[in-house]
Amino acid sequence: MPAVSQQNQASNSLSESPVTLLDFQRMFPDEMSCLRYLERVRWPNGFSCKKCASIGEPFRLSTHPRKLKCRSCHHVESVTADTVMHRSKTNIHIWFWAAYLIAAQTPGVSALELQKRLGITRYETAFQILHKLRATMVRPDRDKIGTEWPVELDIVFVGGKHKSGTQGKTDQTPVIIAVEIRRREYRNPKTNKLIRRTLAGRARLQALPNKTAAVTNDFVKNCIASGAVIVSDDGKEFASLRALGYDHRPVPMRGNREKMDSYLPMISKVTANLKTWIDGTFHGVGKFHLQTYLNEFMFRFNRRFFRPVSFQLLLGLGVLRTGLTYREVYDGVVRGENLPKTQHCTATG
């Protein structure tokens, strides 16, 4: 198929999302096809000039394929301006590959693996691309969970090591996890028997500075709908939930793993998946950037049944805000939060 036909197909089929690697290669064979697709994402009703607000087909500069020129006022605007790729000198084709691998592939991809797969010269470039994409995974209009389904809630520890000598002392990071519990009923077409299944719904994860009731309450108020049913253990950090207006149903655990798996089965599964993913893909992550990795985990987990559209959604979120600067990436900034991390729910879906 000629290259021009492939570019037109990519630009004219915005609703189509790549399901397989072959789909991705067919839709985005080169940088030009990526630019046309990104243009359609930014301006679904046609190019709109930022300066004069006129809508219509712009002039295209053959020497600068990223730039478009308004036919009315001759204002020149970049397709990547004010997006996650803002002022990036990296080939847009590489950005699209990174977005697909991090959004649509179950284990995601580490910066080192991305560097090897795409032939990126510097590790820092791959690291920054992935961190900028992770920053866009936090929805600006994030909503609360628990409006229709009960919620399991617990605090687990991620990374680090247990300190020897004193029970309960650790340099691991406390991470609070909230998971909706959805129940589904359907009849087996062969036996006509009614089958009931319990599924994990949307999840919310937040790295915490400590395991106190005040920090826990802030997370719950910002992430879980008022009046929701919450099942947790009977730890002191959850003691105030009923006073906050929640239907709190504490269960004494006392470190009993069998009880934990019985009363909080989805928390156990999410925790196991999270730790397996962090250890398997990244071989551990530090406290400084932990929240960005939690955002990536949430993004894919909450869309695991809609994986084909994850890539398109990530690009859509990527055009809503300018990407992190070099300094923000290495300062551990989590975009979209104006208050301390303990006072916000970085929900992704």
C-alpha positions in Angstrom: 0.0 0.0 0.0 1.5 3.4 -0.9 2.6 5.6 2.0 0.1 8.4 1.1 -2.8 5.9 1.3 -1.6 4.8 4.7 -1.4 8.4 6.0 -4.9 9.2 4.7 -6.2 6.0 6.4 -4.6 7.0 9.7 -6.0 10.5 9.5 -9.5 9.5 8.4 -10.1 6.7 10.9 -9.8 8.5 14.2 -12.3 6.2 15.8 -10.1 3.2 14.9 -7.7 2.1 17.7 -4.8 -0.3 17.2 -5.6 -3.7 18.8 -2.4 -5.5 17.8 1.1 -4.5 16.9 0.3 -5.2 13.2 -2.6 -2.7 13.5 -0.3 -0.1 15.0 2.3 -0.6 12.3 -0.5 -0.3 9.6 -2.0 2.8 11.1 1.3 4.6 11.9 4.0 3.7 9.4 5.9 7.0 9.8 6.0 10.4 11.5 3.6 12.0 9.0 0.8 9.6 9.7 1.3 10.2 13.5 1.1 14.0 13.0 -2.1 13.7 10.9 -3.7 11.5 13.6 -2.6 13.9 16.4 -4.1 16.8 14.4 -7.4 15.0 14.2 -7.3 14.4 18.0 -6.6 18.0 18.7 -9.1 19.5 16.2 -11.8 16.9 15.4 -13.9 19.6 13.7 -11.0 20.9 11.7 -8.0 23.1 12.4 -8.9 26.1 14.7 -6.5 29.0 14.8 -5.4 29.9 18.3 -5.0 33.6 17.3 -8.1 34.4 15.2 -10.3 31.4 16.0 -11.0 30.7 12.3 -11.7 27.1 11.4 -10.7 25.5 8.2 -7.9 23.7 6.3 -4.6 25.3 7.1 -1.5 25.8 4.9 1.0 22.9 5.4 4.6 23.7 5.4 6.6 21.0 3.6 9.9 22.1 5.3 8.3 21.9 8.8 5.7 19.1 8.9 4.8 19.7 12.5 3.6 23.3 11.8 0.3 24.5 10.4 -0.3 28.0 9.1 -3.7 29.7 9.3 -5.1 30.8 6.0 -6.8 33.9 7.5 -4.2 35.5 9.8 -1.1 33.4 8.8 -0.5 32.5 12.4 1.8 29.5 12.6 1.1 26.8 15.2 2.7 23.5 15.9 0.6 20.3 16.1 2.4 19.3 19.3 2.2 22.8 21.0 0.6 22.7 24.5 0.5 18.9 24.5 2.5 16.2 26.3 5.0 16.5 23.3 5.4 20.2 23.7 8.8 21.4 22.4 10.0 17.8 22.1 12.7 17.2 19.5 12.1 13.5 19.6 10.5 11.9 16.5 6.7 11.8 17.0 6.8 8.2 15.7 8.8 7.3 18.9 6.2 9.1 21.1 3.4 7.1 19.5 5.3 3.8 20.0 5.9 4.7 23.6 2.3 5.6 24.2 1.1 2.4 22.6 3.5 0.2 24.6 2.7 1.9 27.9 -1.1 2.0 27.4 -2.0 -1.2 25.5 0.6 -3.7 26.6 -0.2 -5.5 29.9 3.2 -5.2 31.6 3.9 -1.7 30.2 7.5 -1.0 29.4 10.5 0.3 31.4 12.7 3.2 30.2 15.6 0.8 29.6 13.5 -1.6 27.5 12.0 1.3 25.6 15.5 2.6 24.8 16.5 -0.8 23.5 13.3 -1.5 21.4 13.2 1.9 19.7 16.9 2.6 19.4 16.8 5.7 21.5 20.3 7.1 22.0 20.0 8.3 25.6 18.4 6.5 28.5 17.3 9.9 29.9 15.2 10.6 26.7 13.3 7.3 27.2 12.8 8.0 30.9 11.4 11.5 30.3 9.0 10.3 27.6 7.5 7.7 29.8 7.3 10.0 32.8 5.5 12.7 30.7 3.1 10.1 29.5 2.4 8.9 33.0 1.7 12.4 34.1 -1.1 12.6 31.5 -2.8 9.5 32.8 -4.3 11.5 35.7 -7.8 12.6 34.5 -8.4 16.3 35.2 -12.1 15.5 35.8 -11.5 12.5 38.0 -14.6 11.2 39.8 -15.2 9.2 43.0 -15.8 5.5 43.3 -18.3 3.7 45.4 -21.5 5.4 44.2 -23.1 2.1 43.1 -20.8 -0.6 44.5 -19.2 -1.4 47.9 -15.5 -0.6 48.3 -12.6 -2.6 49.8 -10.0 -0.4 51.5 -6.6 -1.2 52.9 -3.0 0.1 53.3 -0.1 -1.9 52.1 3.6 -1.3 51.9 5.5 -1.1 48.7 9.3 -1.2 48.0 12.1 -0.8 50.6 12.9 -3.4 53.2 11.6 -4.3 56.7 13.9 -3.0 59.5 15.2 -5.8 61.6 14.9 -5.8 65.4 11.5 -4.1 65.8 8.2 -5.6 64.7 6.3 -3.3 62.4 9.2 -1.0 61.5 9.9 -0.5 57.8 11.3 1.9 55.3 8.7 0.8 52.8 6.2 3.3 51.4 2.6 3.0 52.6 0.1 2.9 49.7 -3.6 3.1 50.3 -5.7 1.0 47.9 -9.5 1.3 47.3 -11.2 -1.1 44.9 -14.9 -1.3 43.9 -16.5 -4.7 44.2 -18.8 -5.4 41.3 -21.0 -8.4 41.1 -22.2 -9.9 37.9 -24.8 -12.5 37.2 -25.3 -14.5 33.9 -26.7 -17.9 32.8 -24.5 -20.6 31.4 -25.8 -21.1 27.8 -25.1 -24.8 28.0 -26.5 -25.7 31.5 -28.8 -22.7 32.0 -27.4 -22.4 35.5 -27.2 -18.9 37.1 -23.6 -18.0 37.7 -22.5 -15.2 40.1 -19.1 -13.6 39.8 -17.3 -11.0 41.8 -15.1 -8.6 39.8 -12.8 -5.8 40.8 -14.1 -2.5 39.5 -12.3 0.8 39.4 -9.2 1.2 41.7 -7.6 4.2 43.4 -4.1 4.1 44.7 -2.1 6.8 46.6 1.3 6.8 48.1 1.1 8.2 51.6 3.6 9.9 53.9 2.5 7.9 56.9 -0.2 5.5 58.1 -2.4 7.8 60.2 -6.1 8.4 60.4 -5.8 12.0 59.2 -4.0 11.0 56.0 -6.5 8.1 55.4 -9.5 10.4 55.9 -8.2 12.9 53.3 -7.8 10.1 50.7 -11.2 8.6 51.4 -13.0 12.0 51.3 -11.4 12.8 47.9 -11.7 9.4 46.3 -14.8 7.6 47.6 -18.3 8.9 47.3 -20.0 10.0 50.5 -22.2 7.3 52.1 -20.5 4.4 50.3 -20.1 1.0 51.8 -16.5 0.5 52.9 -15.0 -2.9 54.0 -11.6 -2.8 55.7 -9.8 -4.1 58.7 -10.3 -2.6 62.1 -7.1 -0.6 62.2 -6.9 2.8 64.0 -6.4 4.6 60.6 -9.9 3.6 59.6 -11.6 4.4 63.0 -13.1 7.7 61.8 -14.8 6.6 58.6 -18.2 6.1 60.1 -18.1 9.6 61.6 -17.4 10.9 58.1 -20.7 9.5 56.9 -19.5 6.2 55.4 -21.1 2.8 55.9 -17.9 1.4 57.4 -17.8 -2.3 58.1 -14.5 -3.2 59.8 -13.3 -6.7 60.0 -10.8 -7.8 62.7 -7.8 -9.3 60.8 -4.9 -9.4 63.3 -2.5 -10.3 60.5 -4.5 -13.4 59.5 -3.7 -13.9 55.7 -6.6 -16.3 55.2 -9.1 -13.8 56.7 -7.6 -11.0 54.5 -8.1 -13.1 51.4 -11.6 -14.0 52.4 -12.9 -10.6 53.4 -10.7 -8.4 51.1 -10.1 -10.6 48.1 -9.9 -7.8 45.6 -7.4 -5.9 47.7 -5.2 -9.0 47.8 -5.4 -9.5 44.0 -4.6 -5.8 43.3 -1.7 -5.8 45.8 -0.3 -9.0 44.3 -0.6 -7.6 40.7 1.0 -4.3 41.7 4.0 -5.8 43.4 4.5 -8.4 40.7 4.4 -5.7 38.0 6.8 -3.3 39.8 9.3 -6.1 40.5 9.0 -7.8 37.1 9.0 -4.7 34.8 11.1 -2.2 36.8 12.9 -4.5 39.4 11.7 -2.1 42.1 11.0 1.7 42.2 12.0 4.4 44.6 9.8 6.5 46.8 10.5 9.7 44.8 8.6 8.6 41.7 6.4 5.9 43.1 3.1 7.9 42.6 3.8 8.2 38.8 4.1 4.4 38.6 0.9 4.0 40.6 -0.8 6.3 38.1 0.3 4.0 35.3 -0.9 0.9 37.1 -4.3 2.5 37.7 -4.6 3.6 34.1 -4.2 0.1 32.7 -6.1 -1.7 35.5 -9.2 0.5 35.2 -9.2 -0.1 31.5 -8.2 -3.7 31.3 -11.5 -4.7 29.7 -11.1 -1.8 27.2 -7.5 -2.2 26.3 -7.8 -1.3 22.6 -9.0 2.2 23.3 -6.4 2.9 26.0 -3.9 4.2 23.4 -6.4 6.6 21.9 -7.5 7.8 25.4 -3.9 8.4 26.4 -3.3 10.6 23.4 -6.6 12.4 24.1 -5.5 13.1 27.6 -2.1 14.1 26.3 -3.5 17.0 24.2 -5.3 18.5 27.3 -2.1 19.8 29.0 1.5 20.7 28.3 4.0 18.0 29.2 6.2 18.1 32.3 9.4 20.2 32.0 12.8 18.6 32.5 12.9 20.0 36.0 9.4 18.8 36.9 10.3 15.2 35.8 13.3 15.0 38.1 11.6 16.9 40.9 8.9 14.2 41.1 6.0 16.6 40.2 2.6 14.9 39.8 0.7 17.1 37.4 -2.8 18.2 38.2 -2.3 18.5 41.9 -2.2 21.9 43.5 -2.4 20.6 47.1 -0.2 18.1 48.9 -0.5 14.6 47.6 -2.3 13.4 50.7 -5.1 15.8 50.0 -5.9 14.6 46.5 -7.1 11.5 44.7 -5.0 11.0 41.6 -7.7 8.8 40.0 -7.4 7.8 36.3 -10.7 6.3 35.5 
